[in-house]
Amino acid sequence: MTGASRTDAPAEALLSALDPEQRQVAEALRGPVRVLAGAGTGKTRAITHRIAHGVLTGVYAPTEVLAVTFTTRAAGELRQRLRQLGAPGVQARTFHSAALRQLRYFWPHVHGTELPELTESKLGMVAGACRRVGVQADQALLRDLASEIEWSKVSNVGPDDYARVAPRRGRAVADQPHETVGKVFAAYEEVKREQGRMDMEDVLLLTAGVLASDERVAAQVRRQYKWFVVDEFQDVSPLQSALLDLWLGGRDELCVVGDPAQTIYSFAGAQSSYLLDFAKRFPGATSIELVRNYRSTPQVVTAANTLLSGTRSAGVELRSQQAAGPAVRFNGHPDGVAEAAAVADQVARLHRGGTPYGEMAVLFRINAQSETFEDALSDRGIPYVVRGAKRFFDRPEVREAVTRLRGAARSGEADGTPWVQVVHDVLAAMGWTAEPPTARGQVRDRWESWQALATQAEEFAVEHGQEATLASFVDDLDRRATEQHAPAADGVTLATFHAAKGLEWDAVFCCGVQDGTLPFTHAQGDPVAVEEERRLLYVGITRARKDLSVSWAAARNPGQAPRRQPSPFLRSLLPEGQRPEPARTRGSKVARCRECHQPLGTPAERKRGRCSTHPIRYDEALFERLKAWRLETAREAGDEGKPLPAYVVFTDATLELIAEHKPGDLGALGRISGVGPSKLEKYGDAVLHVVGEAS
């Protein structure tokens, strides 16, 4: 047997394990090559077999290959698979790891000095920069400024250009003027230089600078690496693209792999155009699509394809290779608490049916949404793990708020003031406002945490009535924090859609999929941002192997008017009767029926809050009388001219039920939701008097 035939046999064995499209990738050993790989189509399998095939056939020397990805976890997986395939000498690294390795070697030779110290966090230097330019910044603003500096640097936007470029890119940091952010950015760079430090973005910038300015260094790196593979190419930033160009040095031995339908990091500087326009830059490039989905059932794949069909986010159309599974569940709920309870109940049912807790995930848009699901799972004794964020009661802003509330309770601060108002005052002193901020990022996340505490206080007051005090509310918060399950290996994963990227589970619950949350409020009116939100839901859906549930809540909290409707992204997925209206245009305010959420056409419909097919079920005149009685009662119950908040007496939802059922005695009144024993004793006779007068 000749040497060539001995080589051919193992190579054929290697390739025979691949499907036709994956084999095309593995056999395309010379660049340029672009692989559009849909979710669950085995892209890692394809590119590792390509590298191993090249090594096995002698086209590649293992030490001359550099495989680049975005996370240490993904790089580790690449290295492990390459070892198993017989290519252990291949370098598989993140952009930052590869650049830092080169920088540590070449910097002393080029500059004759030690490399600046790599800082683990920008926050201290950002704080120093803020002091220099006179900006008062709390931790949330510092984190948002640090994120904005990162975006600027990976997008090749310098401090002097920031104020000009940022508005065109739709960038904003809280309520800070763009000029101020640019000044903070410039001051940050000064502080960093004075301290002899560099940040993670500098690792890429300095490496690119060394390669661009010293031809000897560039030539040595290019002799070392002759073959490049870049995974997740849809997430490449301008700075990473520039560094990759310097590594290539005009060559085209490059294979890129990505999925434009999973571009969800544009806010951090990622640009999918590098993937989509690859053939323009490299004419004659080989382009291959991976479409066979090995992860999910046909039902899940159909939902994913339908979500993107006919949109600008549409990519490869997936084809499931799995057996049929259960139908995708789409469920609306009256409020967020009911949604979380239903999800927890379904988790328990799946677990009883044999699905491990560790093979289930609850996904949502922002971290602040996790608290309700944490409570629901804890109430049922279900272990869970919060991925990519601290549990609700471990978050700094929540811990600080609870500490302040505990201090207010012990000092008697609530004496003479309605205790719910004290909660609001304490939160307001930390920066909470009744209206959500227009800013995104940490500022919005922190507001959501405070809002959750304010809502808990209001609900606690309604539930416990006169017995509720600030001290008992703080005790209840402590109980909630204590009863949370510690992270467990076999726990249900709670994660944002962003944090779920690259992962998969047997059962996935995509929650809070209502308009205003997904797409997020800040994206509405911006078609590009809305499409990124659509892709975020696509990422969530394609994490599921077998069971997929998509849910939404008509109101945030129990008792609130059901004003929210399903996300417009679900329009093509839901049955006709459940479909939401098309998304509103910027600046328009469409009043919707409280019952069916359809637009209200006439002034009379808008006044009632219901369309003509869903007339008000309660006595409107009685409802107004009850509201007037509630207002007077709240005023009389207040102290020192401060009225008691009206909802502490009864919520609007409870008054609507009273006006609908018109109870004639205390027994009937007590059966109405929201009328507990203490409220029945305190307000029962007065309410019956108002109902009797109206009758």
VENTA-V150566 format. One record per residue. N is the residue number from 1. RES is the residue in one letter. BURIAL is b if it has 9 or more other C-alpha atoms within 8 Angstrom, else e. D_FIRST is the distance of its C-alpha to the first C-alpha in Angstrom with 1 decimal. Layout:
BEGIN
n:res:burial:d_first
N:RES:BURIAL:D_FIRST
N:RES:BURIAL:D_FIRST
END
This chain:
BEGIN
n:res:burial:d_first
1:M:e:0.0
2:T:e:3.8
3:G:e:6.7
4:A:e:8.3
5:S:e:6.4
6:R:b:6.8
7:T:b:10.3
8:D:b:10.9
9:A:e:10.8
10:P:b:13.5
11:A:b:15.3
12:E:e:15.8
13:A:e:16.9
14:L:b:19.3
15:L:b:20.7
16:S:e:21.1
17:A:e:23.9
18:L:b:26.0
19:D:e:28.6
20:P:e:28.4
21:E:b:30.6
22:Q:b:29.0
23:R:b:25.6
24:Q:b:27.3
25:V:b:28.4
26:A:b:25.0
27:E:e:23.4
28:A:b:26.4
29:L:b:25.2
30:R:e:27.6
31:G:b:31.3
32:P:b:34.0
33:V:b:33.4
34:R:b:36.2
35:V:b:35.7
36:L:b:38.8
37:A:b:38.2
38:G:b:40.9
39:A:e:42.0
40:G:b:39.7
41:T:b:36.8
42:G:b:34.2
43:K:b:34.3
44:T:e:33.3
45:R:e:30.2
46:A:b:29.4
47:I:b:29.8
48:T:b:28.1
49:H:b:25.0
50:R:b:25.3
51:I:b:25.5
52:A:b:22.7
53:H:b:20.4
54:G:b:21.5
55:V:b:20.8
56:L:b:17.4
57:T:b:16.3
58:G:e:18.1
59:V:e:21.0
60:Y:b:23.4
61:A:e:24.1
62:P:b:25.7
63:T:b:28.8
64:E:b:29.5
65:V:b:29.9
66:L:b:33.3
67:A:b:33.9
68:V:b:37.6
69:T:b:39.7
70:F:b:43.4
71:T:e:43.8
72:T:e:42.6
73:R:e:41.8
74:A:b:39.4
75:A:b:37.8
76:G:b:37.3
77:E:e:35.7
78:L:b:33.3
79:R:b:32.3
80:Q:e:31.9
81:R:b:29.6
82:L:b:27.5
83:R:b:27.2
84:Q:e:26.1
85:L:b:23.4
86:G:e:22.0
87:A:b:24.1
88:P:b:26.9
89:G:e:27.9
90:V:b:29.1
91:Q:b:32.9
92:A:b:34.6
93:R:b:38.4
94:T:b:41.6
95:F:b:43.2
96:H:b:45.8
97:S:e:43.5
98:A:b:41.2
99:A:b:44.4
100:L:b:46.2
101:R:e:43.3
102:Q:b:43.4
103:L:b:47.2
104:R:b:47.7
105:Y:e:45.6
106:F:b:47.0
107:W:b:50.6
108:P:b:52.0
109:H:e:50.4
110:V:e:51.8
111:H:e:55.2
112:G:e:55.8
113:T:e:57.0
114:E:e:55.9
115:L:e:54.3
116:P:e:57.0
117:E:e:57.0
118:L:e:55.2
119:T:b:57.7
120:E:e:56.9
121:S:e:59.8
122:K:b:61.7
123:L:b:64.8
124:G:e:66.7
125:M:b:66.3
126:V:b:67.1
127:A:b:70.3
128:G:b:71.2
129:A:b:70.7
130:C:b:72.9
131:R:b:75.6
132:R:e:75.5
133:V:b:76.1
134:G:e:78.5
135:V:e:76.4
136:Q:e:77.3
137:A:b:74.0
138:D:e:73.3
139:Q:e:69.8
140:A:b:68.9
141:L:b:69.8
142:L:b:68.0
143:R:b:64.7
144:D:b:65.1
145:L:b:65.8
146:A:b:62.7
147:S:b:60.6
148:E:b:62.2
149:I:b:61.5
150:E:b:57.8
151:W:b:57.7
152:S:b:59.5
153:K:b:57.1
154:V:b:53.9
155:S:b:55.5
156:N:e:56.4
157:V:b:60.1
158:G:e:62.2
159:P:b:65.6
160:D:e:67.6
161:D:b:65.8
162:Y:b:65.9
163:A:b:69.3
164:R:e:68.5
165:V:b:65.0
166:A:b:65.5
167:P:b:68.0
168:R:e:65.7
169:R:e:62.8
170:G:e:65.0
171:R:e:64.9
172:A:b:67.8
173:V:b:68.5
174:A:b:71.3
175:D:e:74.5
176:Q:e:73.7
177:P:e:74.3
178:H:b:71.2
179:E:e:73.0
180:T:e:73.5
181:V:b:69.8
182:G:b:69.0
183:K:b:71.4
184:V:b:69.9
185:F:b:66.4
186:A:b:67.7
187:A:b:69.6
188:Y:b:66.5
189:E:e:64.5
190:E:e:67.5
191:V:b:67.6
192:K:b:63.9
193:R:b:64.0
194:E:e:67.1
195:Q:e:65.3
196:G:e:62.2
197:R:b:60.0
198:M:b:57.3
199:D:b:56.3
200:M:b:53.0
201:E:b:53.5
202:D:e:54.2
203:V:b:50.7
204:L:b:49.3
205:L:b:52.2
206:L:b:52.1
207:T:b:48.3
208:A:b:48.7
209:G:e:51.6
210:V:b:49.8
211:L:b:46.8
212:A:b:49.3
213:S:e:51.6
214:D:b:49.2
215:E:e:46.6
216:R:e:45.0
217:V:b:44.5
218:A:b:43.1
219:A:e:40.6
220:Q:e:39.4
221:V:b:38.9
222:R:b:37.0
223:R:e:34.7
224:Q:e:34.1
225:Y:b:33.4
226:K:b:31.6
227:W:b:30.7
228:F:b:33.4
229:V:b:33.6
230:V:b:37.1
231:D:b:37.9
232:E:b:41.3
233:F:b:41.9
234:Q:b:45.1
235:D:b:46.7
236:V:b:46.3
237:S:b:49.6
238:P:b:50.7
239:L:b:50.3
240:Q:b:46.8
241:S:b:45.9
242:A:b:47.4
243:L:b:45.5
244:L:e:42.2
245:D:b:43.1
246:L:b:43.7
247:W:b:40.3
248:L:b:38.7
249:G:e:40.8
250:G:e:40.5
251:R:e:36.8
252:D:e:35.6
253:E:b:32.4
254:L:b:34.1
255:C:b:33.4
256:V:b:36.6
257:V:b:37.1
258:G:b:40.4
259:D:b:42.9
260:P:b:46.2
261:A:b:47.7
262:Q:b:47.5
263:T:b:49.3
264:I:b:52.0
265:Y:e:52.5
266:S:b:54.3
267:F:e:57.3
268:A:e:55.3
269:G:b:54.1
270:A:b:50.9
271:Q:b:50.4
272:S:b:48.1
273:S:e:48.7
274:Y:b:45.8
275:L:b:43.5
276:L:e:45.3
277:D:e:45.7
278:F:b:42.2
279:A:b:41.5
280:K:e:44.8
281:R:e:43.8
282:F:b:40.2
283:P:e:40.5
284:G:e:37.3
285:A:b:36.0
286:T:b:33.7
287:S:e:35.7
288:I:b:34.4
289:E:b:36.6
290:L:b:35.8
291:V:b:38.2
292:R:b:37.0
293:N:b:39.1
294:Y:b:37.7
295:R:b:40.7
296:S:b:43.8
297:T:b:45.4
298:P:b:46.2
299:Q:b:49.8
300:V:b:49.1
301:V:b:46.9
302:T:e:49.5
303:A:b:52.1
304:A:b:50.0
305:N:b:49.3
306:T:b:53.0
307:L:b:54.2
308:L:b:52.5
309:S:e:52.8
310:G:e:54.9
311:T:e:55.3
312:R:e:54.2
313:S:b:51.9
314:A:b:49.9
315:G:b:46.2
316:V:b:43.2
317:E:e:44.3
318:L:b:42.7
319:R:b:41.4
320:S:b:41.5
321:Q:b:38.6
322:Q:b:40.8
323:A:e:43.1
324:A:e:46.8
325:G:b:49.0
326:P:e:52.7
327:A:e:54.6
328:V:b:55.2
329:R:e:58.7
330:F:e:61.1
331:N:e:64.2
332:G:b:67.3
333:H:b:69.7
334:P:b:73.3
335:D:b:72.5
336:G:b:69.8
337:V:b:70.9
338:A:b:70.6
339:E:b:67.1
340:A:b:66.0
341:A:b:67.6
342:A:e:65.8
343:V:b:62.4
344:A:b:63.0
345:D:e:64.0
346:Q:e:60.9
347:V:b:58.8
348:A:b:60.6
349:R:e:60.0
350:L:b:56.3
351:H:b:56.1
352:R:e:57.9
353:G:e:55.4
354:G:e:52.5
355:T:b:51.5
356:P:e:51.4
357:Y:b:53.7
358:G:b:50.8
359:E:b:49.2
360:M:b:52.3
361:A:b:53.5
362:V:b:56.8
363:L:b:56.4
364:F:b:59.2
365:R:b:60.0
366:I:e:61.7
367:N:b:61.9
368:A:b:65.6
369:Q:b:64.9
370:S:b:63.3
371:E:b:66.6
372:T:b:67.7
373:F:b:64.4
374:E:b:64.5
375:D:b:68.0
376:A:b:67.0
377:L:b:64.0
378:S:b:66.1
379:D:e:68.9
380:R:e:66.5
381:G:e:64.9
382:I:b:61.5
383:P:b:59.5
384:Y:b:58.2
385:V:b:56.5
386:V:b:57.6
387:R:b:54.6
388:G:e:55.1
389:A:e:58.8
390:K:e:61.5
391:R:b:63.2
392:F:b:66.5
393:F:e:68.8
394:D:e:66.6
395:R:b:66.9
396:P:e:69.0
397:E:b:71.5
398:V:b:71.9
399:R:b:72.5
400:E:e:75.0
401:A:b:76.8
402:V:b:77.1
403:T:e:78.4
404:R:b:81.0
405:L:b:82.1
406:R:b:82.4
407:G:e:84.6
408:A:b:86.7
409:A:b:87.3
410:R:e:88.3
411:S:e:90.7
412:G:e:92.4
413:E:b:91.4
414:A:b:91.5
415:D:e:95.1
416:G:e:97.1
417:T:b:94.0
418:P:b:92.0
419:W:b:88.9
420:V:b:86.5
421:Q:b:88.0
422:V:b:87.4
423:V:b:83.7
424:H:b:83.7
425:D:e:85.6
426:V:b:83.2
427:L:b:80.1
428:A:b:82.0
429:A:e:82.6
430:M:e:78.8
431:G:e:78.2
432:W:b:78.1
433:T:e:79.8
434:A:e:80.6
435:E:e:78.7
436:P:e:74.9
437:P:b:74.0
438:T:e:72.6
439:A:b:70.0
440:R:b:66.5
441:G:e:64.3
442:Q:b:65.7
443:V:b:69.3
444:R:b:68.8
445:D:b:66.8
446:R:b:69.6
447:W:b:72.3
448:E:b:70.5
449:S:b:70.6
450:W:b:74.3
451:Q:b:75.0
452:A:e:73.4
453:L:b:75.9
454:A:b:78.8
455:T:b:77.9
456:Q:e:77.6
457:A:b:81.1
458:E:b:82.5
459:E:e:80.9
460:F:b:82.1
461:A:b:85.6
462:V:b:85.6
463:E:e:84.2
464:H:b:86.5
465:G:b:89.6
466:Q:e:92.4
467:E:e:90.7
468:A:b:88.0
469:T:e:88.4
470:L:b:86.4
471:A:b:86.0
472:S:e:84.7
473:F:b:82.3
474:V:b:80.9
475:D:e:80.6
476:D:e:78.7
477:L:b:76.3
478:D:e:75.7
479:R:e:75.1
480:R:b:72.5
481:A:e:70.7
482:T:e:70.8
483:E:e:69.6
484:Q:b:66.4
485:H:b:63.3
486:A:e:61.3
487:P:b:57.7
488:A:b:55.6
489:A:e:51.9
490:D:b:52.5
491:G:b:55.0
492:V:b:55.3
493:T:b:54.2
494:L:b:57.0
495:A:b:55.7
496:T:b:56.4
497:F:b:54.2
498:H:b:53.1
499:A:e:52.1
500:A:b:50.2
501:K:b:47.7
502:G:e:44.1
503:L:e:45.1
504:E:b:45.3
505:W:b:47.2
506:D:b:47.7
507:A:b:51.3
508:V:b:52.7
509:F:b:56.4
510:C:b:57.1
511:C:b:60.8
512:G:b:63.7
513:V:b:62.4
514:Q:b:65.8
515:D:b:67.1
516:G:b:68.0
517:T:b:65.3
518:L:b:62.3
519:P:b:62.6
520:F:b:64.4
521:T:e:67.9
522:H:e:67.0
523:A:b:64.4
524:Q:b:66.8
525:G:e:67.9
526:D:e:64.8
527:P:e:62.2
528:V:e:59.4
529:A:b:60.2
530:V:b:60.7
531:E:b:57.2
532:E:b:55.8
533:E:b:57.8
534:R:b:56.3
535:R:b:52.8
536:L:b:53.9
537:L:b:54.7
538:Y:b:51.4
539:V:b:49.6
540:G:b:51.8
541:I:b:51.1
542:T:b:47.4
543:R:b:47.4
544:A:b:48.1
545:R:b:45.6
546:K:b:48.0
547:D:b:51.7
548:L:b:53.3
549:S:b:57.0
550:V:b:58.8
551:S:b:62.5
552:W:b:65.4
553:A:b:69.0
554:A:b:72.1
555:A:b:73.9
556:R:b:72.9
557:N:b:75.3
558:P:b:77.3
559:G:e:80.6
560:Q:b:79.6
561:A:e:79.9
562:P:b:76.6
563:R:b:76.1
564:R:b:72.3
565:Q:b:70.2
566:P:b:66.5
567:S:b:64.2
568:P:b:64.1
569:F:e:60.3
570:L:b:60.8
571:R:b:62.7
572:S:e:59.8
573:L:e:58.7
574:L:b:62.1
575:P:e:64.1
576:E:e:66.8
577:G:e:69.6
578:Q:e:67.9
579:R:b:66.7
580:P:b:68.1
581:E:e:69.8
582:P:e:68.0
583:A:e:67.9
584:R:e:71.2
585:T:e:71.5
586:R:e:72.4
587:G:e:75.9
588:S:e:76.7
589:K:e:78.1
590:V:e:77.8
591:A:e:80.0
592:R:b:78.3
593:C:b:79.6
594:R:b:79.5
595:E:e:78.5
596:C:e:75.9
597:H:b:75.2
598:Q:b:75.8
599:P:b:77.7
600:L:b:81.5
601:G:e:83.3
602:T:e:87.0
603:P:e:89.1
604:A:e:90.3
605:E:b:86.8
606:R:b:85.9
607:K:e:89.0
608:R:e:88.2
609:G:b:84.5
610:R:b:83.6
611:C:b:83.1
612:S:e:85.5
613:T:e:83.3
614:H:b:83.3
615:P:e:86.9
616:I:e:88.0
617:R:e:88.5
618:Y:b:90.9
619:D:b:94.5
620:E:e:94.2
621:A:e:97.8
622:L:b:97.4
623:F:b:94.2
624:E:e:96.1
625:R:b:99.0
626:L:b:96.5
627:K:b:95.0
628:A:e:98.4
629:W:b:99.3
630:R:b:96.1
631:L:b:96.8
632:E:e:100.3
633:T:b:99.1
634:A:b:96.5
635:R:b:99.2
636:E:e:101.6
637:A:e:98.9
638:G:b:98.0
639:D:b:99.5
640:E:e:101.2
641:G:e:100.7
642:K:e:97.0
643:P:b:96.3
644:L:b:93.9
645:P:e:90.7
646:A:b:91.3
647:Y:b:88.1
648:V:b:89.1
649:V:b:91.9
650:F:b:89.8
651:T:b:86.8
652:D:b:87.2
653:A:b:85.0
654:T:b:87.4
655:L:b:90.4
656:E:b:88.8
657:L:b:88.4
658:I:b:92.0
659:A:b:93.2
660:E:b:91.2
661:H:e:92.3
662:K:e:95.8
663:P:b:96.2
664:G:b:99.7
665:D:e:99.6
666:L:b:97.8
667:G:e:95.7
668:A:b:94.3
669:L:b:93.9
670:G:b:92.0
671:R:e:89.4
672:I:b:88.3
673:S:e:85.1
674:G:b:86.0
675:V:b:89.4
676:G:b:89.0
677:P:e:91.8
678:S:b:92.9
679:K:b:93.1
680:L:b:94.8
681:E:e:97.5
682:K:e:97.8
683:Y:e:97.7
684:G:b:98.1
685:D:b:101.8
686:A:e:101.7
687:V:b:98.8
688:L:b:100.6
689:H:e:103.7
690:V:b:101.8
691:V:b:100.3
692:G:e:103.7
693:E:e:105.4
694:A:e:102.9
695:S:e:103.4
END
